[in-house]
Amino acid sequence: MSVQPTESSPPAAEVPGAPGSAAADARSASGAALQALIDRVKLAAARGRPQRIRGGGGKDFYGQRLHGELLDVRPYAGVVSYEPSELVVTVRAGTRLRELEALLADHGQCLPFEPPQFSVGSTVGGMVAAGLSGPARASVGAVRDYVLGVQIVNGRGELLTFGGQVMKNVAGYDVSRLMAGSMGTLAVIAEVSLKVLPVAPAEATLMFELSETSARQQLNRWGGQPLPINASCWADGQLVVRLRGARAAVAAACKSMGGQPLDNERGQRQWTALRDQALPFFRLAQGEALWRVSVPDTATPLNLGPTLVEWHGAQRWVKLAPQDAAHVRAAAARAGGHATLFRGGDGQTPVFTPLSAPLARIHAALKREFDPAGIFGPGRMVPEF
C-alpha cells in the first residue's frame, strides 16, 4: 500500500538527504568535485605533468616558484560538520576562510591563531598549506596546533584520511600536522578538521613609546607575570600590546601596565592590518624585499634595517634587498634563528634557508612517499624537487 503525501507533508526537496533535496544535491556536487580532483591527479601522475595546487591564489607570491598546470581546489568547498559544543569544525579545502570565520563568529567562536588573509578568496586549504599564523601566534599556538585531522589526495590519486575530530585521537595526528606548511608539495588537501575556541569576553589594546631594546625587555618582564597578553607589535618606536581574556583580568592588566589605550575599533583595525600586512611598514620600495626572521624572543635587536617586531620578539620583519641574503641569514643564525625571503624576491635568491643534509634527506623521503611521481609543486619549497 502506498502512502500519499498530505498537505502538511514537506515536499521531497525539503527533506534533508532526500533525492533532489538541497543537501543531497550539495553532497552530489561535492562528490563530483572530489572525484574530479582524484582523476586529475591520477592522470597527471601517469603522464608526469606537474600540478600547481591553488585555492584563492592570495599566497602565490610565497615560495620559490610557481610551476605546473593549475589545480584549483575551490570547487570542493563547504562545511562538512560543525559541533560548536565540541569546539570542532570540518570543512572542505576550497571553503573561503571568510565564510568559515563568519560561521564561527555566529556562534561566538574563532580561529585563535588568526590566519592571514592576503586576498578575499583565501581558502581553508591554502591556510593550512601555507602554515602562516597571525599576531596571536606566540600566545595561542600555530595553525598546525589546531589541525585535528585531514583528508588528502596523495600523488598516486589515493584518498587518505589521517587524525580525527578530537585532540586525544592521535592516530595519524603527526601526518595531519605535517600538511601545515607543506605548500602544496606533498598532497592535495581535501578536508580539514580544526579545533576552534570561544571568542574572548574582553579585549584591549595599549600603546607605549619605547625603543626596540626597551620594548623587548618590557615584554620579557610582562611575560613573567599573570597578564592576559595575547599579541604585541613594535615598529618606529611604538610598542602596541593586545590583551584578551576575562573582563576582570583585562581591566586589571590595563590598570597595572599603563600605556595609552586605543579605542576598540581602532585597535581591531590595526591588528587586522598587521595580520594581513596592510600596514604602511609592509609597502616595499623599488629593489626592497620583505624578510621574515624567526629568532628566540629574547634575541637582541638584529640592526639590519627597517624592522617590525611581532610575537613578543620571536618574529621580526626586515626590509632589505634580496642581494643582502647572506647578511640577513648570518645575523639570524647568530641570534639562533633563520630568515625567509617572504616578498619581493628576484628569482635568484633562495627563498628559504637551505636545509642541512639530514633534514634534506628527510624532506626528500617524505616527498617520495607522498608524491612518488613528483607532480605536486615542483621547486616551490626546495629547488631540487
TAZITA-V858012 format. One line per field, one symbol per residue. ss: DSSP state (a for helix, b for strand, c for the rest). psi: psi as a letter, one per 40 degrees, with the letter a starting at -180 (. if undefined). Layout:
ss = ???
psi = ???
This chain:
ss = cccccccccccaaacccccccaaaaaaaaaaaaaaaaaaaaaaaaaacccbbbbccccccccccccccbbbbccccccbbbbbaaacbbbbbcccbaaaaaaaaaaccbbccccccccccccbaaaaaaaccccccaaaaccaaaabbbbbbbcccccbbbbbcccccccccaaaaaacccccccccbbbbbbbbcbbcccbbbbbbbbccaaaaaaaaaaaacccccbbbbbbbccbbbbbbbbcaaaaaaaaaaaccbbbcaaaaaaaaaaaaccccaaaccccccbbbbbbccccccccccccbbbbaaacbbbbbbcaaaaaaaaaaaaacccbbbbbbcccccccccccccaaaaaaaaaaaaaacccccbccccccccc
psi = hihhiidehiideehheiheidddddddddddddddddddddddddefhihhhibeeefdehidihhiihgheddgiihdihgddefiihiidehhddddddddddefiihdeghigeieehidddddddfiiadedddeiiddeehdiihihaeeehhihiaaeidegehedddddddheeffedihhdihhihiiihidiiihihihiiddddddddddddeigifhdiihhifehhhhhhiaidddddddddddaihiiiddddddddddddefeiddehhiheiihhhhhiieeiihdfdahihhiffedhhhhhiideeddddddddddefaiihgdifieedhhdihhiiddddddddddddddgdefehfheddhdd.
